[in-house]
Amino acid sequence: MPKSKLKTHRGAAKRFKITARGKAIRGHSHARHILTSKPSKRKRKLDQSTTVAKADVRRVRAMLPYGN
């Protein structure tokens, strides 16, 4: 009997990407509204992607079994 397929966590798929080398990438929070009170430098930094914390990578990889 064949093993059933694993389901991708759709919420995680929208928030994280797995790079070719296996790193998990995420966007920053606080970059969607109330931007007038934030300095330009901060807004630029929030627009850049960053890696997921080492403690959370295993959890993210489990939610994205096919490396979305």
C-alpha positions as CSV (number, residue, x, y, z in Angstrom):
1,M,0.0,0.0,0.0
2,P,1.5,3.3,-1.0
3,K,2.3,5.9,1.6
4,S,0.0,8.9,1.5
5,K,1.2,12.3,0.4
6,L,2.1,15.0,2.9
7,K,0.1,18.2,2.8
8,T,1.7,21.5,2.6
9,H,0.6,24.0,5.4
10,R,-1.0,26.7,3.2
11,G,-0.5,29.5,5.7
12,A,3.2,28.7,5.9
13,A,3.5,28.4,2.1
14,K,2.4,32.0,1.9
15,R,4.9,33.2,4.5
16,F,8.1,31.2,3.9
17,K,10.2,30.1,1.1
18,I,12.9,27.4,1.1
19,T,16.0,28.3,-0.8
20,A,18.0,26.0,-3.1
21,R,20.4,25.4,-0.3
22,G,17.7,24.6,2.2
23,K,17.5,27.9,4.2
24,A,14.1,29.2,5.2
25,I,13.4,32.8,4.2
26,R,10.8,35.1,5.7
27,G,9.6,38.6,5.4
28,H,9.5,41.2,8.1
29,S,6.4,42.2,10.1
30,H,5.2,45.8,10.7
31,A,5.6,46.7,7.0
32,R,2.0,46.9,5.9
33,H,0.4,50.0,7.5
34,I,1.0,53.0,9.8
35,L,4.1,53.6,7.7
36,T,4.0,57.5,7.9
37,S,5.4,57.4,11.4
38,K,8.3,55.1,10.6
39,P,11.6,56.4,9.3
40,S,12.6,55.6,5.7
41,K,15.6,53.6,6.8
42,R,13.4,51.3,8.9
43,K,10.9,50.9,6.1
44,R,13.7,49.9,3.7
45,K,15.0,47.3,6.2
46,L,11.5,45.9,6.7
47,D,11.1,45.4,2.9
48,Q,14.1,43.0,2.8
49,S,13.8,39.3,3.4
50,T,15.7,37.6,6.1
51,T,16.4,34.0,7.3
52,V,14.2,32.2,9.8
53,A,15.7,31.8,13.3
54,K,17.7,28.6,13.7
55,A,15.3,27.5,16.5
56,D,12.3,27.7,14.1
57,V,13.8,26.2,10.9
58,R,12.8,22.6,11.7
59,R,9.2,23.6,12.3
60,V,9.0,25.6,9.0
61,R,10.6,22.7,7.1
62,A,8.0,20.3,8.5
63,M,5.2,22.6,7.3
64,L,6.7,22.7,3.8
65,P,7.5,19.1,3.0
66,Y,8.2,19.8,-0.7
67,G,10.2,23.0,-0.2
68,N,7.6,25.6,-1.5
